[in-house]
Structure formats: structure tokens, C-alpha cells
Amino acid sequence: MEKNKMAVVPLKKLFLKMGLPMIISMVLQALYNVIDSIFITNMGSDGVIANQALTLAFPIQLLIIAIGVGTGVGINALLSKIRTESDGFDCVVLPAVFGLSDSASVKMLFDGLDCKVCLVPTMPPSVPGIRSQMALRRAFERLGGVFMLGDTVVKADITRDKVVKIYTENHGDYGLEADSYVLATGSYFSKGLIARPDSVVEPIFGCDVDCSTNRADWYDVSFFNPQNYMRFGVVTDDRFRAVRNGSVVNNLYVIGSVLGGFNALQQGCGAGVSMISALYVADNIKKG
């Protein structure tokens, strides 16, 4: 097995081979900015403003370079440490906290170690989950979708069997129209469902919610027993279209934990229900 040069090569030789090129690179980068400044200041009246812009941009440029170089140095230092500690072992188990934007650092980790590497996802929001969400968003936007990060739907215009418009906090009185709408607002924690003293309501569309009218039936006095309120959710038909005032809203679909009829904590099925219901609804929308 080839030995790690960081552990066996003399320090002076390592410095000349690995440190000196970085020093030269940073000096050249600084000189590049100095030469730009000299050239721009000779542009006449606009030169002063342009030089100010260059002065402001230079530290940002250095910060970006520092992050890139620092990440590479950090990964290599981590690899060196793990390789030393894992010598003689068949497998290394690490938390899945590498590569938020892509899997390049994960690939570097796998390629840089001589033993098997297992990455264990952490509690949500996990890095693999965030990376998947970012990839799905990029794919959605490539297909022409608009992702309104941070905006919240507050109300809707609804006829008897159809949603006409929805309104958001950021767009005010400007309604957003679509052929189909998907309700994926979550359960109590995200305020997709709101519990009142005598009822549970869905606040945006006023959909019917399957819940007991007797509050004593909502819970079990034993903390560790299944709690009935966890099964409450929006009523739908067999195509997961929402029911409102006893009638199906034809272009409003419901997915995820705002649905009723299951206990995500007891059954451990929250993620599964979210994914399967989303795929099923997407298929129904495509079919019309």
C-alpha cells in the first residue's frame, strides 16, 4: 500500500512542494488586482467609480477563493486523519454531512480511502435530503416552473367545485391562476391543520376535516398510546381531490401529512405517505 506522503515526507520538502505554489498563486492574484486598479484609474472621470467597484469586489473575490481552497484543504485534512485512524479496519461509518450542493466531496471521500465507507443520514433536515430537494427544484425550474421561496398562500377564491385563484402574502391582491392546485401544507406544526377547542380546520380552502366532534376522543390519557388527533386530516375522494362542504373540488388535490386516516408517528409512514401521495396525484393531474 502506498504510504501517505503527508506522514513520511520531510516538512521542508512538503512546504516547497505544496505551500510555495499556493503563496505564488495568491501573490499573482493580488498583483492582478493592482494592475487592474492602475489601468482603471486612467479611464478619466469614470475611473474613480470603476476603481471603487473593483476595490469592493476584491475582498468578495478573495472570500470565494478562500471558501473553495479551504473546502479542498479541509477535505484532504479529513481524509488524512480518517486514513490514519482507519488503518487496519474494513469499514468507516461517518455522518452524511458532506457535499451540500453536489456529491463531489462525497466521491472524493470514497476515492481517497482504501476501505469501505458508509454514510449515515442525520436527523432532518439532512444533507442528502437538502441535496435531493435542490436537485428537484433545479429540474422543476428547467421545465418552466417558478419556485416562490418564502411566499405563503393565505386565501383562495373557490366556486362550488373549482378553485379559481389563490392569493399569497407577497403578491397581495394579485391572484395566481392554474388548472390544478395541490395542497401540501403539512399538519399541525406547519399550520396546515389548526386545532380549535371543538374542531380541527384546514385554514386556506376550508376543506372538510375528518375529526371527532367530541374532544375527549382526540387523545389517550396514556402518553405512549396512539393519539387519535394524529389521524385527523383533510377528506378526499379516491383520486385525492379535496372535499369541501360535502362536495369534491375538482382541481384541488391533497398530499402528504395534511391527509387524514394515518398516524405518521405510530406507523412510521410519514415520508412514505408524502412521496406516494405526491406521485399518485401527479399521475392523476397528467391524466386529467
NORGI-V575828 format. One record per residue. N is the residue number from 1. RES is the residue in one small letter. PSI is psi as a letter, one per 40 degrees, with the letter a starting at -180 (* if undefined). Layout:
N|RES|PSI + N|RES|PSI
This chain:
1|m|h + 2|e|h + 3|k|i + 4|n|h + 5|k|d + 6|m|d + 7|a|d + 8|v|d + 9|v|h + 10|p|i + 11|l|d + 12|k|d + 13|k|d + 14|l|d + 15|f|d + 16|l|d + 17|k|d + 18|m|d + 19|g|d + 20|l|d + 21|p|d + 22|m|d + 23|i|d + 24|i|d + 25|s|d + 26|m|d + 27|v|d + 28|l|d + 29|q|d + 30|a|d + 31|l|d + 32|y|d + 33|n|d + 34|v|d + 35|i|d + 36|d|d + 37|s|d + 38|i|d + 39|f|d + 40|i|d + 41|t|e + 42|n|e + 43|m|e + 44|g|a + 45|s|d + 46|d|e + 47|g|d + 48|v|d + 49|i|d + 50|a|d + 51|n|d + 52|q|d + 53|a|d + 54|l|d + 55|t|d + 56|l|d + 57|a|d + 58|f|d + 59|p|d + 60|i|d + 61|q|d + 62|l|d + 63|l|d + 64|i|d + 65|i|d + 66|a|d + 67|i|d + 68|g|d + 69|v|d + 70|g|d + 71|t|d + 72|g|d + 73|v|d + 74|g|d + 75|i|d + 76|n|d + 77|a|d + 78|l|d + 79|l|d + 80|s|d + 81|k|d + 82|i|d + 83|r|d + 84|t|d + 85|e|d + 86|s|e + 87|d|h + 88|g|e + 89|f|i + 90|d|d + 91|c|i + 92|v|h + 93|v|h + 94|l|i + 95|p|i + 96|a|g + 97|v|e + 98|f|i + 99|g|g + 100|l|d + 101|s|d + 102|d|a + 103|s|e + 104|a|d + 105|s|d + 106|v|d + 107|k|d + 108|m|d + 109|l|d + 110|f|d + 111|d|d + 112|g|e + 113|l|i + 114|d|e + 115|c|i + 116|k|i + 117|v|h + 118|c|h + 119|l|h + 120|v|h + 121|p|i + 122|t|a + 123|m|i + 124|p|i + 125|p|h + 126|s|i + 127|v|d + 128|p|d + 129|g|d + 130|i|d + 131|r|d + 132|s|d + 133|q|d + 134|m|d + 135|a|d + 136|l|d + 137|r|d + 138|r|d + 139|a|d + 140|f|d + 141|e|d + 142|r|d + 143|l|e + 144|g|e + 145|g|i + 146|v|h + 147|f|h + 148|m|g + 149|l|h + 150|g|e + 151|d|i + 152|t|h + 153|v|h + 154|v|d + 155|k|i + 156|a|i + 157|d|h + 158|i|h + 159|t|a + 160|r|d + 161|d|e + 162|k|h + 163|v|h + 164|v|d + 165|k|i + 166|i|i + 167|y|i + 168|t|i + 169|e|d + 170|n|d + 171|h|e + 172|g|b + 173|d|e + 174|y|h + 175|g|i + 176|l|h + 177|e|i + 178|a|i + 179|d|d + 180|s|i + 181|y|i + 182|v|h + 183|l|h + 184|a|f + 185|t|e + 186|g|a + 187|s|b + 188|y|d + 189|f|d + 190|s|e + 191|k|f + 192|g|d + 193|l|i + 194|i|h + 195|a|h + 196|r|i + 197|p|d + 198|d|e + 199|s|i + 200|v|h + 201|v|i + 202|e|h + 203|p|d + 204|i|d + 205|f|e + 206|g|f + 207|c|i + 208|d|h + 209|v|h + 210|d|h + 211|c|i + 212|s|i + 213|t|e + 214|n|h + 215|r|d + 216|a|d + 217|d|e + 218|w|d + 219|y|i + 220|d|h + 221|v|d + 222|s|h + 223|f|d + 224|f|e + 225|n|i + 226|p|h + 227|q|h + 228|n|d + 229|y|d + 230|m|e + 231|r|e + 232|f|i + 233|g|i + 234|v|h + 235|v|h + 236|t|i + 237|d|a + 238|d|e + 239|r|e + 240|f|f + 241|r|h + 242|a|i + 243|v|h + 244|r|h + 245|n|f + 246|g|e + 247|s|i + 248|v|h + 249|v|h + 250|n|d + 251|n|e + 252|l|h + 253|y|i + 254|v|h + 255|i|i + 256|g|a + 257|s|e + 258|v|e + 259|l|i + 260|g|i + 261|g|e + 262|f|i + 263|n|h + 264|a|d + 265|l|d + 266|q|d + 267|q|e + 268|g|f + 269|c|e + 270|g|d + 271|a|d + 272|g|d + 273|v|d + 274|s|d + 275|m|d + 276|i|d + 277|s|d + 278|a|d + 279|l|d + 280|y|d + 281|v|d + 282|a|d + 283|d|d + 284|n|d + 285|i|d + 286|k|d + 287|k|d + 288|g|*
